[in-house]
């Protein structure tokens, strides 16, 4: 059935004990994602956009769950952890997978 096919194609990403389904490859067709990536790579001080990028990749609800997980686990959701998580998410789009 279609449900089985979708489950087979869903990749789970684990980062520091938190598991999330890999965002759909279709999300890379969103120009706003590329705009945020460009700001982060070339903006230096624009690291505030990191959270916007996480929300765009995960959706607001999943971002909130992920943030709550790390706040409970570590006492805060650090910018370093956010940047590492974004890196892990972006690696999941590598065509070698």
N, CA, C and O atoms as a Tinker XYZ file with bonds, in Angstrom:
   388  protein
     1  N      0.838000   -1.195000    0.000000    73     2
     2  CA     0.000000    0.000000    0.000000    64     1     3
     3  C      0.872000    1.244000    0.000000    63     2     4     5
     4  O      2.078000    1.177000    0.239000    81     3
     5  N      0.249000    2.367000   -0.269000    73     3     6
     6  CA     1.002000    3.614000   -0.277000    64     5     7
     7  C      1.615000    3.923000    1.079000    63     6     8     9
     8  O      2.724000    4.454000    1.146000    81     7
     9  N      0.914000    3.598000    2.161000    73     7    10
    10  CA     1.440000    3.844000    3.501000    64     9    11
    11  C      2.759000    3.125000    3.740000    63    10    12    13
    12  O      3.670000    3.678000    4.357000    81    11
    13  N      2.861000    1.905000    3.259000    73    11    14
    14  CA     4.094000    1.144000    3.431000    64    13    15
    15  C      5.227000    1.771000    2.627000    63    14    16    17
    16  O      6.363000    1.834000    3.096000    81    15
    17  N      4.926000    2.224000    1.443000    73    15    18
    18  CA     5.947000    2.857000    0.605000    64    17    19
    19  C      6.451000    4.130000    1.282000    63    18    20    21
    20  O      7.658000    4.366000    1.333000    81    19
    21  N      5.548000    4.940000    1.794000    73    19    22
    22  CA     5.962000    6.165000    2.470000    64    21    23
    23  C      6.826000    5.863000    3.684000    63    22    24    25
    24  O      7.820000    6.548000    3.924000    81    23
    25  N      6.457000    4.844000    4.452000    73    23    26
    26  CA     7.239000    4.487000    5.628000    64    25    27
    27  C      8.635000    4.025000    5.229000    63    26    28    29
    28  O      9.614000    4.338000    5.906000    81    27
    29  N      8.724000    3.293000    4.147000    73    27    30
    30  CA    10.022000    2.802000    3.702000    64    29    31
    31  C     10.924000    3.955000    3.270000    63    30    32    33
    32  O     12.144000    3.874000    3.408000    81    31
    33  N     10.331000    5.022000    2.750000    73    31    34
    34  CA    11.115000    6.147000    2.266000    64    33    35
    35  C     11.434000    7.161000    3.358000    63    34    36    37
    36  O     12.292000    8.023000    3.161000    81    35
    37  N     10.769000    7.078000    4.491000    73    35    38
    38  CA    10.991000    8.037000    5.561000    64    37    39
    39  C     12.288000    7.699000    6.283000    63    38    40    41
    40  O     12.483000    6.577000    6.749000    81    39
    41  N     13.154000    8.672000    6.366000    73    39    42
    42  CA    14.421000    8.490000    7.055000    64    41    43
    43  C     14.341000    9.228000    8.393000    63    42    44    45
    44  O     13.918000   10.383000    8.455000    81    43
    45  N     14.747000    8.552000    9.443000    73    43    46
    46  CA    14.769000    9.165000   10.760000    64    45    47
    47  C     16.172000    9.701000   11.012000    63    46    48    49
    48  O     17.166000    9.005000   10.806000    81    47
    49  N     16.232000   10.933000   11.454000    73    47    50
    50  CA    17.492000   11.569000   11.790000    64    49    51
    51  C     17.574000   11.629000   13.305000    63    50    52    53
    52  O     16.635000   12.069000   13.969000    81    51
    53  N     18.695000   11.187000   13.848000    73    51    54
    54  CA    18.887000   11.272000   15.293000    64    53    55
    55  C     20.036000   12.220000   15.581000    63    54    56    57
    56  O     21.101000   12.133000   14.970000    81    55
    57  N     19.805000   13.128000   16.524000    73    55    58
    58  CA    20.829000   14.081000   16.924000    64    57    59
    59  C     20.804000   14.205000   18.436000    63    58    60    61
    60  O     19.828000   14.682000   19.014000    81    59
    61  N     21.858000   13.782000   19.059000    73    59    62
    62  CA    22.008000   13.898000   20.513000    64    61    63
    63  C     20.795000   13.353000   21.263000    63    62    64    65
    64  O     20.340000   13.941000   22.244000    81    63
    65  N     20.277000   12.216000   20.783000    73    63    66
    66  CA    19.165000   11.555000   21.439000    64    65    67
    67  C     17.792000   11.966000   20.945000    63    66    68    69
    68  O     16.802000   11.321000   21.290000    81    67
    69  N     17.703000   13.017000   20.148000    73    67    70
    70  CA    16.413000   13.473000   19.623000    64    69    71
    71  C     16.226000   12.892000   18.217000    63    70    72    73
    72  O     17.124000   12.968000   17.378000    81    71
    73  N     15.056000   12.316000   17.977000    73    71    74
    74  CA    14.764000   11.726000   16.666000    64    73    75
    75  C     13.682000   12.528000   15.962000    63    74    76    77
    76  O     12.689000   12.935000   16.566000    81    75
    77  N     13.896000   12.743000   14.688000    73    75    78
    78  CA    12.930000   13.473000   13.864000    64    77    79
    79  C     12.933000   12.852000   12.470000    63    78    80    81
    80  O     13.966000   12.377000   11.998000    81    79
    81  N     11.782000   12.857000   11.821000    73    79    82
    82  CA    11.732000   12.403000   10.436000    64    81    83
    83  C     12.427000   13.425000    9.549000    63    82    84    85
    84  O     12.263000   14.633000    9.722000    81    83
    85  N     13.196000   12.928000    8.608000    73    83    86
    86  CA    13.885000   13.810000    7.658000    64    85    87
    87  C     12.844000   14.642000    6.912000    63    86    88    89
    88  O     11.839000   14.115000    6.435000    81    87
    89  N     13.095000   15.936000    6.818000    73    87    90
    90  CA    12.175000   16.763000    6.020000    64    89    91
    91  C     12.132000   16.277000    4.572000    63    90    92    93
    92  O     13.107000   15.727000    4.061000    81    91
    93  N     11.017000   16.483000    3.939000    73    91    94
    94  CA    10.834000   16.086000    2.548000    64    93    95
    95  C     11.830000   16.822000    1.654000    63    94    96    97
    96  O     12.150000   17.986000    1.893000    81    95
    97  N     12.311000   16.135000    0.629000    73    95    98
    98  CA    13.209000   16.778000   -0.329000    64    97    99
    99  C     12.535000   17.971000   -1.009000    63    98   100   101
   100  O     13.213000   18.879000   -1.488000    81    99
   101  N     11.199000   17.966000   -1.050000    73    99   102
   102  CA    10.463000   19.079000   -1.666000    64   101   103
   103  C     10.747000   20.403000   -0.970000    63   102   104   105
   104  O     10.602000   21.465000   -1.574000    81   103
   105  N     11.148000   20.348000    0.289000    73   103   106
   106  CA    11.390000   21.583000    1.030000    64   105   107
   107  C     12.549000   22.375000    0.419000    63   106   108   109
   108  O     12.642000   23.592000    0.586000    81   107
   109  N     13.424000   21.669000   -0.286000    73   107   110
   110  CA    14.548000   22.355000   -0.921000    64   109   111
   111  C     14.115000   23.187000   -2.122000    63   110   112   113
   112  O     14.908000   23.952000   -2.672000    81   111
   113  N     12.862000   23.039000   -2.526000    73   111   114
   114  CA    12.327000   23.844000   -3.621000    64   113   115
   115  C     11.732000   25.154000   -3.099000    63   114   116   117
   116  O     11.056000   25.871000   -3.835000    81   115
   117  N     11.986000   25.455000   -1.840000    73   115   118
   118  CA    11.467000   26.664000   -1.208000    64   117   119
   119  C     12.552000   27.740000   -1.241000    63   118   120   121
   120  O     13.592000   27.594000   -0.600000    81   119
   121  N     12.313000   28.806000   -1.979000    73   119   122
   122  CA    13.311000   29.872000   -2.122000    64   121   123
   123  C     13.658000   30.508000   -0.784000    63   122   124   125
   124  O     14.782000   30.975000   -0.602000    81   123
   125  N     12.711000   30.535000    0.162000    73   123   126
   126  CA    12.986000   31.121000    1.471000    64   125   127
   127  C     14.079000   30.342000    2.207000    63   126   128   129
   128  O     14.878000   30.930000    2.937000    81   127
   129  N     14.111000   29.035000    2.018000    73   127   130
   130  CA    15.153000   28.210000    2.638000    64   129   131
   131  C     16.522000   28.642000    2.118000    63   130   132   133
   132  O     17.463000   28.809000    2.894000    81   131
   133  N     16.628000   28.821000    0.815000    73   131   134
   134  CA    17.907000   29.226000    0.230000    64   133   135
   135  C     18.307000   30.629000    0.679000    63   134   136   137
   136  O     19.489000   30.906000    0.886000    81   135
   137  N     17.334000   31.498000    0.827000    73   135   138
   138  CA    17.606000   32.845000    1.316000    64   137   139
   139  C     18.181000   32.797000    2.731000    63   138   140   141
   140  O     19.149000   33.493000    3.038000    81   139
   141  N     17.580000   31.972000    3.590000    73   139   142
   142  CA    18.080000   31.828000    4.962000    64   141   143
   143  C     19.475000   31.208000    4.977000    63   142   144   145
   144  O     20.343000   31.651000    5.730000    81   143
   145  N     19.693000   30.192000    4.154000    73   143   146
   146  CA    21.020000   29.571000    4.075000    64   145   147
   147  C     22.072000   30.578000    3.617000    63   146   148   149
   148  O     23.176000   30.628000    4.158000    81   147
   149  N     21.718000   31.371000    2.626000    73   147   150
   150  CA    22.643000   32.386000    2.126000    64   149   151
   151  C     22.975000   33.395000    3.217000    63   150   152   153
   152  O     24.138000   33.756000    3.394000    81   151
   153  N     21.967000   33.850000    3.948000    73   151   154
   154  CA    22.200000   34.796000    5.044000    64   153   155
   155  C     23.129000   34.203000    6.093000    63   154   156   157
   156  O     24.018000   34.887000    6.599000    81   155
   157  N     22.922000   32.930000    6.419000    73   155   158
   158  CA    23.751000   32.287000    7.443000    64   157   159
   159  C     25.189000   32.108000    6.972000    63   158   160   161
   160  O     26.130000   32.304000    7.741000    81   159
   161  N     25.354000   31.738000    5.711000    73   159   162
   162  CA    26.699000   31.485000    5.204000    64   161   163
   163  C     27.473000   32.768000    4.945000    63   162   164   165
   164  O     28.693000   32.796000    5.110000    81   163
   165  N     26.793000   33.813000    4.550000    73   163   166
   166  CA    27.481000   35.032000    4.133000    64   165   167
   167  C     27.257000   36.225000    5.051000    63   166   168   169
   168  O     27.855000   37.285000    4.860000    81   167
   169  N     26.390000   36.050000    6.053000    73   167   170
   170  CA    26.010000   37.201000    6.845000    64   169   171
   171  C     26.795000   37.441000    8.108000    63   170   172   173
   172  O     26.680000   38.512000    8.705000    81   171
   173  N     27.595000   36.473000    8.536000    73   171   174
   174  CA    28.358000   36.678000    9.756000    64   173   175
   175  C     27.478000   36.844000   10.975000    63   174   176   177
   176  O     27.256000   35.892000   11.723000    81   175
   177  N     26.977000   38.050000   11.179000    73   175   178
   178  CA    26.172000   38.349000   12.363000    64   177   179
   179  C     24.716000   37.919000   12.214000    63   178   180   181
   180  O     23.927000   38.110000   13.140000    81   179
   181  N     24.347000   37.352000   11.089000    73   179   182
   182  CA    22.956000   36.970000   10.853000    64   181   183
   183  C     22.628000   35.588000   11.393000    63   182   184   185
   184  O     21.703000   34.939000   10.904000    81   183
   185  N     23.366000   35.128000   12.389000    73   183   186
   186  CA    23.096000   33.810000   12.951000    64   185   187
   187  C     21.749000   33.739000   13.646000    63   186   188   189
   188  O     21.292000   32.650000   13.993000    81   187
   189  N     21.106000   34.879000   13.855000    73   187   190
   190  CA    19.757000   34.878000   14.406000    64   189   191
   191  C     18.796000   34.159000   13.460000    63   190   192   193
   192  O     17.743000   33.687000   13.890000    81   191
   193  N     19.141000   34.075000   12.205000    73   191   194
   194  CA    18.285000   33.401000   11.222000    64   193   195
   195  C     18.338000   31.882000   11.356000    63   194   196   197
   196  O     17.571000   31.171000   10.708000    81   195
   197  N     19.236000   31.393000   12.189000    73   195   198
   198  CA    19.361000   29.963000   12.415000    64   197   199
   199  C     18.045000   29.359000   12.898000    63   198   200   201
   200  O     17.643000   28.293000   12.432000    81   199
   201  N     17.384000   30.024000   13.813000    73   199   202
   202  CA    16.123000   29.524000   14.353000    64   201   203
   203  C     15.042000   29.557000   13.273000    63   202   204   205
   204  O     14.231000   28.636000   13.180000    81   203
   205  N     15.028000   30.607000   12.462000    73   203   206
   206  CA    14.063000   30.671000   11.356000    64   205   207
   207  C     14.277000   29.502000   10.394000    63   206   208   209
   208  O     13.320000   28.910000    9.894000    81   207
   209  N     15.553000   29.179000   10.144000    73   207   210
   210  CA    15.854000   28.061000    9.251000    64   209   211
   211  C     15.395000   26.741000    9.864000    63   210   212   213
   212  O     14.803000   25.912000    9.173000    81   211
   213  N     15.661000   26.540000   11.145000    73   211   214
   214  CA    15.199000   25.321000   11.812000    64   213   215
   215  C     13.684000   25.198000   11.736000    63   214   216   217
   216  O     13.158000   24.122000   11.451000    81   215
   217  N     12.983000   26.295000   11.990000    73   215   218
   218  CA    11.514000   26.259000   11.922000    64   217   219
   219  C     11.043000   25.975000   10.499000    63   218   220   221
   220  O     10.058000   25.263000   10.301000    81   219
   221  N     11.740000   26.526000    9.513000    73   219   222
   222  CA    11.360000   26.288000    8.116000    64   221   223
   223  C     11.590000   24.831000    7.728000    63   222   224   225
   224  O     10.795000   24.252000    6.987000    81   223
   225  N     12.672000   24.240000    8.223000    73   223   226
   226  CA    12.985000   22.852000    7.884000    64   225   227
   227  C     12.093000   21.854000    8.618000    63   226   228   229
   228  O     11.681000   20.845000    8.047000    81   227
   229  N     11.797000   22.140000    9.883000    73   227   230
   230  CA    11.063000   21.191000   10.715000    64   229   231
   231  C      9.573000   21.485000   10.828000    63   230   232   233
   232  O      8.776000   20.580000   11.074000    81   231
   233  N      9.201000   22.736000   10.651000    73   231   234
   234  CA     7.847000   23.172000   10.968000    64   233   235
   235  C      7.842000   23.665000   12.414000    63   234   236   237
   236  O      8.631000   23.199000   13.235000    81   235
   237  N      6.970000   24.590000   12.716000    73   235   238
   238  CA     6.950000   25.226000   14.035000    64   237   239
   239  C      6.681000   24.226000   15.160000    63   238   240   241
   240  O      7.294000   24.310000   16.224000    81   239
   241  N      5.765000   23.278000   14.928000    73   239   242
   242  CA     5.407000   22.320000   15.981000    64   241   243
   243  C      6.574000   21.393000   16.311000    63   242   244   245
   244  O      6.885000   21.179000   17.483000    81   243
   245  N      7.221000   20.844000   15.285000    73   243   246
   246  CA     8.361000   19.944000   15.526000    64   245   247
   247  C      9.538000   20.719000   16.122000    63   246   248   249
   248  O     10.246000   20.197000   16.983000    81   247
   249  N      9.750000   21.950000   15.674000    73   247   250
   250  CA    10.807000   22.778000   16.262000    64   249   251
   251  C     10.570000   22.953000   17.756000    63   250   252   253
   252  O     11.496000   22.832000   18.558000    81   251
   253  N      9.338000   23.234000   18.121000    73   251   254
   254  CA     8.994000   23.449000   19.521000    64   253   255
   255  C      9.260000   22.186000   20.352000    63   254   256   257
   256  O      9.787000   22.273000   21.461000    81   255
   257  N      8.898000   21.021000   19.819000    73   255   258
   258  CA     9.162000   19.755000   20.506000    64   257   259
   259  C     10.664000   19.535000   20.686000    63   258   260   261
   260  O     11.122000   19.133000   21.755000    81   259
   261  N     11.417000   19.805000   19.623000    73   259   262
   262  CA    12.861000   19.622000   19.658000    64   261   263
   263  C     13.504000   20.573000   20.655000    63   262   264   265
   264  O     14.384000   20.172000   21.417000    81   263
   265  N     13.077000   21.812000   20.657000    73   263   266
   266  CA    13.623000   22.802000   21.583000    64   265   267
   267  C     13.328000   22.385000   23.026000    63   266   268   269
   268  O     14.208000   22.436000   23.885000    81   267
   269  N     12.095000   21.977000   23.283000    73   267   270
   270  CA    11.716000   21.536000   24.626000    64   269   271
   271  C     12.563000   20.343000   25.081000    63   270   272   273
   272  O     12.963000   20.265000   26.243000    81   271
   273  N     12.830000   19.423000   24.161000    73   271   274
   274  CA    13.655000   18.258000   24.485000    64   273   275
   275  C     15.034000   18.698000   24.990000    63   274   276   277
   276  O     15.506000   18.216000   26.019000    81   275
   277  N     15.672000   19.616000   24.258000    73   275   278
   278  CA    17.019000   20.038000   24.637000    64   277   279
   279  C     17.018000   20.924000   25.884000    63   278   280   281
   280  O     17.971000   20.897000   26.663000    81   279
   281  N     15.965000   21.702000   26.077000    73   279   282
   282  CA    15.870000   22.501000   27.305000    64   281   283
   283  C     15.777000   21.567000   28.515000    63   282   284   285
   284  O     16.431000   21.800000   29.531000    81   283
   285  N     14.970000   20.517000   28.407000    73   283   286
   286  CA    14.858000   19.551000   29.511000    64   285   287
   287  C     16.172000   18.800000   29.716000    63   286   288   289
   288  O     16.595000   18.571000   30.849000    81   287
   289  N     16.808000   18.422000   28.616000    73   287   290
   290  CA    18.027000   17.612000   28.684000    64   289   291
   291  C     19.229000   18.423000   29.162000    63   290   292   293
   292  O     19.990000   17.966000   30.014000    81   291
   293  N     19.397000   19.623000   28.614000    73   291   294
   294  CA    20.616000   20.409000   28.838000    64   293   295
   295  C     20.399000   21.673000   29.667000    63   294   296   297
   296  O     21.360000   22.353000   30.024000    81   295
   297  N     19.137000   21.990000   29.974000    73   295   298
   298  CA    18.854000   23.214000   30.708000    64   297   299
   299  C     18.677000   24.424000   29.807000    63   298   300   301
   300  O     18.262000   25.489000   30.261000    81   299
   301  N     18.993000   24.257000   28.524000    73   299   302
   302  CA    18.813000   25.327000   27.529000    64   301   303
   303  C     18.932000   24.715000   26.136000    63   302   304   305
   304  O     19.386000   23.582000   25.977000    81   303
   305  N     18.521000   25.474000   25.148000    73   303   306
   306  CA    18.755000   25.075000   23.758000    64   305   307
   307  C     19.774000   26.052000   23.208000    63   306   308   309
   308  O     19.431000   27.168000   22.817000    81   307
   309  N     21.024000   25.628000   23.181000    73   307   310
   310  CA    22.111000   26.535000   22.825000    64   309   311
   311  C     22.187000   26.786000   21.322000    63   310   312   313
   312  O     21.732000   25.975000   20.515000    81   311
   313  N     22.771000   27.923000   20.968000    73   311   314
   314  CA    22.986000   28.268000   19.561000    64   313   315
   315  C     23.909000   27.247000   18.904000    63   314   316   317
   316  O     23.741000   26.912000   17.732000    81   315
   317  N     24.879000   26.760000   19.662000    73   315   318
   318  CA    25.797000   25.740000   19.135000    64   317   319
   319  C     25.034000   24.478000   18.773000    63   318   320   321
   320  O     25.246000   23.900000   17.707000    81   319
   321  N     24.151000   24.054000   19.659000    73   319   322
   322  CA    23.347000   22.853000   19.409000    64   321   323
   323  C     22.437000   23.086000   18.195000    63   322   324   325
   324  O     22.283000   22.199000   17.356000    81   323
   325  N     21.842000   24.264000   18.105000    73   323   326
   326  CA    20.978000   24.591000   16.968000    64   325   327
   327  C     21.758000   24.509000   15.657000    63   326   328   329
   328  O     21.268000   23.953000   14.674000    81   327
   329  N     22.965000   25.060000   15.646000    73   327   330
   330  CA    23.785000   25.041000   14.430000    64   329   331
   331  C     24.173000   23.614000   14.055000    63   330   332   333
   332  O     24.167000   23.257000   12.877000    81   331
   333  N     24.509000   22.799000   15.052000    73   331   334
   334  CA    24.866000   21.410000   14.781000    64   333   335
   335  C     23.663000   20.632000   14.243000    63   334   336   337
   336  O     23.802000   19.788000   13.358000    81   335
   337  N     22.484000   20.928000   14.789000    73   335   338
   338  CA    21.272000   20.252000   14.341000    64   337   339
   339  C     20.944000   20.628000   12.899000    63   338   340   341
   340  O     20.566000   19.768000   12.104000    81   339
   341  N     21.085000   21.905000   12.560000    73   339   342
   342  CA    20.876000   22.340000   11.171000    64   341   343
   343  C     21.839000   21.596000   10.250000    63   342   344   345
   344  O     21.442000   21.121000    9.186000    81   343
   345  N     23.095000   21.496000   10.654000    73   343   346
   346  CA    24.081000   20.770000    9.850000    64   345   347
   347  C     23.671000   19.331000    9.606000    63   346   348   349
   348  O     23.795000   18.822000    8.492000    81   347
   349  N     23.181000   18.675000   10.653000    73   347   350
   350  CA    22.731000   17.282000   10.541000    64   349   351
   351  C     21.538000   17.180000    9.582000    63   350   352   353
   352  O     21.472000   16.267000    8.758000    81   351
   353  N     20.605000   18.119000    9.697000    73   351   354
   354  CA    19.452000   18.114000    8.790000    64   353   355
   355  C     19.892000   18.315000    7.345000    63   354   356   357
   356  O     19.420000   17.617000    6.448000    81   355
   357  N     20.787000   19.258000    7.119000    73   355   358
   358  CA    21.232000   19.541000    5.755000    64   357   359
   359  C     22.015000   18.364000    5.176000    63   358   360   361
   360  O     21.915000   18.082000    3.983000    81   359
   361  N     22.792000   17.678000    6.012000    73   359   362
   362  CA    23.502000   16.479000    5.546000    64   361   363
   363  C     22.535000   15.409000    5.070000    63   362   364   365
   364  O     22.866000   14.623000    4.183000    81   363
   365  N     21.341000   15.372000    5.654000    73   363   366
   366  CA    20.377000   14.330000    5.295000    64   365   367
   367  C     19.882000   14.477000    3.852000    63   366   368   369
   368  O     19.300000   13.545000    3.296000    81   367
   369  N     20.111000   15.633000    3.255000    73   367   370
   370  CA    19.705000   15.849000    1.861000    64   369   371
   371  C     20.793000   15.435000    0.878000    63   370   372   373
   372  O     20.612000   15.560000   -0.333000    81   371
   373  N     21.910000   14.947000    1.381000    73   371   374
   374  CA    23.013000   14.514000    0.543000    64   373   375
   375  C     22.528000   13.406000   -0.381000    63   374   376   377
   376  O     21.977000   12.410000    0.086000    81   375
   377  N     22.725000   13.566000   -1.684000    73   375   378
   378  CA    22.216000   12.551000   -2.634000    64   377   379
   379  C     22.890000   11.184000   -2.484000    63   378   380   381
   380  O     22.419000   10.212000   -3.075000    81   379
   381  N     23.972000   11.081000   -1.714000    73   379   382
   382  CA    24.640000    9.796000   -1.530000    64   381   383
   383  C     23.802000    8.867000   -0.638000    63   382   384   385
   384  O     23.996000    7.651000   -0.664000    81   383
   385  N     22.873000    9.430000    0.150000    73   383   386
   386  CA    22.071000    8.613000    1.055000    64   385   387
   387  C     21.079000    7.762000    0.297000    63   386   388
   388  O     20.319000    7.009000    0.907000    81   387
